[in-house]
């Protein structure tokens, strides 16, 4: 299996380029791929992670993941221990996904996932949903570098019930985030359609009326700092990378987001994750009761806020 990319700028470092274009892989994994000879530039193997690229260089990534090798998986217990079960019943599980854990694997992604954890803890879950092989019970997801609340279906009836609520925008999902820059108003809405760029693979916010999936993001200022703003964000749609792409589009990229960053802002926090946390989740159970859940900001993010105040 191969993936081909094209460098669009001169003087671009190879490992940084791959971090920006392969969002599902960590920086250490990418550097390991380079050092083990899995990357070719213009047909030649490059095994030095700090190599430099030039404009129009062709980068080939081979064998990102072609075989499920048990020994290559990261330590399961370390990640599994960080998953916090907030509520569980016969129909669903509400949990807090830790940062660094992907929600589900795919044909070319074999690292340990939340689904692996769920299959081990709740054996019947592998029979739930439409895509049982890779994401049984999963009705929504969080990016690997994002933490917070998720609901997972444990029964087929609840799966369909939750899926309908997400599709009809009946769930409530709120996120805390710290972004660059300050706002001249206390609240607002970003209403740009989103589509995936064929060049970079990133989600791009398009002008209103252009081609793309509709995406609606409301933001509320919690605290303004000298050069940063702490926001409470409510999303009405659940597009891939929606908040990250929308914040970037309005020139307020999220702290720690290596994929949707802006060169004009200098990173002073050395945060190894995206400052984005799903802190509130609300949905309706099978009995018609609204269920509401809250999650505190993780310590590493709260520490940054405390230091800014």
N, C-alpha and C positions, 0 to 999 in steps of 0.2 A: 504494500500500500504506500502511495506517495502523495505528497501535497506540495504544490508549487506556488511560490509567492514571488512578487517582483518588488524590488526596492525602488522607492519613488524619490529618494533624496540622497545627495552626496554626504559623505562623512557620517554614516550611520553605523553604530556598533552592532555587530551581529546578534549578540545575546539580547540586547535591549530591543532590537527590531522584532525578534521572535517573541519576547514577552508581550509586546504590544499586539502582535498578530495571532498569537496562540493563547487566548484568554483562559482556556481550560487547564493549562499546564503552569506549574509554579516556575519561578526563576531557577531554582536549584535543579528541577527536572530538565529544563531546557539546557542548562549548562552541562548537565550530564549527557544529554543527547549529542551535544557538540563534541565533547571530549571523547565520546565513544564512537565517533566517526559516522553519526547518523545524518549529518548535514552536508550537503553539497552546494557550492556556489559556482555558478557557471560550469557545472559538470565536474568540479574538483572537490574532493572531500576536504572540509575545513574542520580541524579539531582543536582550534584555539578559540576560546569563548570570547576573547576581547578583540577578535578580528574586525576589520572595518569594511563596510560595504560602500559601493558607489552607485550612483543612479542607474537604474535599469538592470542591475545585477539580478540574476535568476537564482532563487534559493529553493532547493529541493529538500524536503524533509521526508526521509524514508523510514519505514518501520516505526512510526510513532508508537503504535501498539498493534501488533499483528497476532499475538498469541497470549492467551491468559496463563501467565506463569505465576504460580502461587508464591514463589520465593520473592518475586519482584514487588509484591504488594506491600504498602506501608503498614506499620504496626496497627493492627485493628483495635487492640484494647485501648491504646492511647486516644483514638478518636471516639470510639464507642463510649468511653467513660465520660466524654464531654457532652454527649447528647442528654439533654434534660427532658424527661417526660413531665409535662405540665398537667395533663389530664388524659385519661383513657377510659373507654367503655367498649362495648361490643361493636359499636358502629364506627368509631373514629379514635384517633390519637392526636392530641395537640402536644407539640414538642418545641424545644428551642434548638435549632441547628447551630452548632459551633462553626466559627470561621475555619476555613481550611478543608472542610468536608464537602465534596460534591454531593448533589442530591441523588443522582442516578448515573450509571455508566451508559455506554453505548458500544457500538460495534468496534470503535477504535479507541475506547477509553476503558481501562480495566482497573483503575485505582479503586481502593476501598471507598464505598459510598454509603449514604444514608440508607439506601435500599438494602444494602448488604446487612446493615445493622437491624433493619426492620424485619427482614426475612428470618434472621436468627432469633429475634425476640418474640415475633408474632408469626409463627410458621404458616398460618392460613392466608396471610396477606398476598402471597404469590399468585393467588387465584383471582384477585380483585383488579378490575379495570380493563382497559382496552389494549394496553401495551404491557402485558404481563411479564414479558422477558426482561425488559430494562427498567420499567417504572410502575410496578404494581401498586395500586392504592394512591398514586401521586396525582393530585389535581392542580397543584401549583408548585413553584420551586423558588429557591433563592440561589444566587450565584455563589460560587465557591468562596469568594472573598467577602461575602456578606453573611451576617448572623441574624438569628431571631426566630420568631414564631412561625410555625407551619402547622397545617392540619392535614392528616393523612387518613384516607378511608380504610376501614376494616371490613365493611360489608359492601356488597354490590349495590344495594339500594342506597346506601349513604354516598357511595362513589358517584352515582348518577345525580343524587340530590345536590352534592357539593359542586359537581361540574356545572350543573344548571345555574347555581348561584353565582359562580365565577363568570360564566358566560353572560349572564343577565345583569352583572354588576351589582349584585345584592349583598356581597360580602364587603366588609370594611377592613382595609389594610393601611396601617400607618407606619412610617419609618422615621427614625431620627437620623440626621446627617449633618456633617460639618462641611461647609463649602468655602471656597475662596471668594473674597470680595464682600462688599456690604450692599444692602438693598435700600432703595429709597421709599419702600412701602412695606407694611407689615404682613401682607399676604398677597397672593397672586395665583395665576394659573398658567401652565405651559400647555398649549394646545397645538402641537406640531405632530403630523403623522411621522411614523418611523419605518425605515426599511433598512435592509442589510446591504452594505456596500460590497459590490463585486470585487473591488480592488483590495480593500483592507480586511473585509470580513466583519467589520464593526457595524453596530447599529447607528444609523444616521438620522437625525431629525430633519425633516424636509419642510419647505415652506408650505403654509396652509393652502390646500387645494391641489398640491402635487401628489404624485403616486406614493403610496405607503399605507401602512395600517394605522388607523386612528389611535391616538394615545393622549390621555388626559391626566395631567399631574398638577395637583393643588399643593401649594406650599404656604407655611405659616411661620413667621419669624419667632423663634423662642428667645434668642439672645443675639445681639450684635456686638462683635468685638472690633478691635481696630482694623483688622484686615480679613476677618472671617465672620461667617454667620452660621449659627446653629439653627437648623430648621426642623419642623415637624412636617412630614410630607404625607399626603393622602393620594393614593392612586386609584383612579376609577377604571383603568384598564391595566392588564398585566402583561404588557409586551416585554420581550427579552431586553434586558439592560435599560428599561424605560427611564428610570430616575437618573441613572448615570448619563445616558445620552441627552436627556432633556436639560439637566444641569449644565452639561458641557455646551449645549446649544445656546443657552442664555448667558454664557461666559461666567458661570459660577461652578466650575468643575469640583468634584468631591475630593476632599483630602484623602490621600492614599490610593487613589484610583489610577493605577499605572496605564490602564487601557484608554481612558478618556481624560487624559491630562492635557494641560495647556502649557506650552513652553514659557509663556510670559510669567507664570507663577512658580516661585521657588519652593520646593518642599523642605520645610524646616522641622518636620515631625518624625521622619524616618519610620513611618507607619508601614508595617508589612501586610496591611489589609486595607480594604476600602472602608472608609468611615460611613457605614450604612448599616442600620440595625432595624429589623422589623420588630417594633415594640408593642403593636396593638393589632389584634385580630378578632373579628366578629362575624359570626355566621349563624344560620338557623339549623337546629337539629331536626331529626325526623318527627319529633313531637310538636314542631312548630315554635319551639322556644329559642330565643336569641341567646347565643353563648358568646361571652366576652372575655378576652384574655389579655393580660399585660405582661411585658417583659422589661426588666431594667437594662439600662445601657451597660454593656460589658466593661469590666474594670479598666482595660487598656484604653477604651474610648472615654470613659468618665474621667480618667486621669488627665487627658488632654484638655477637656473642658475646665476642670478644676484649675489647671495651670494657666488658662487664659483669663479666668475671672480675676 
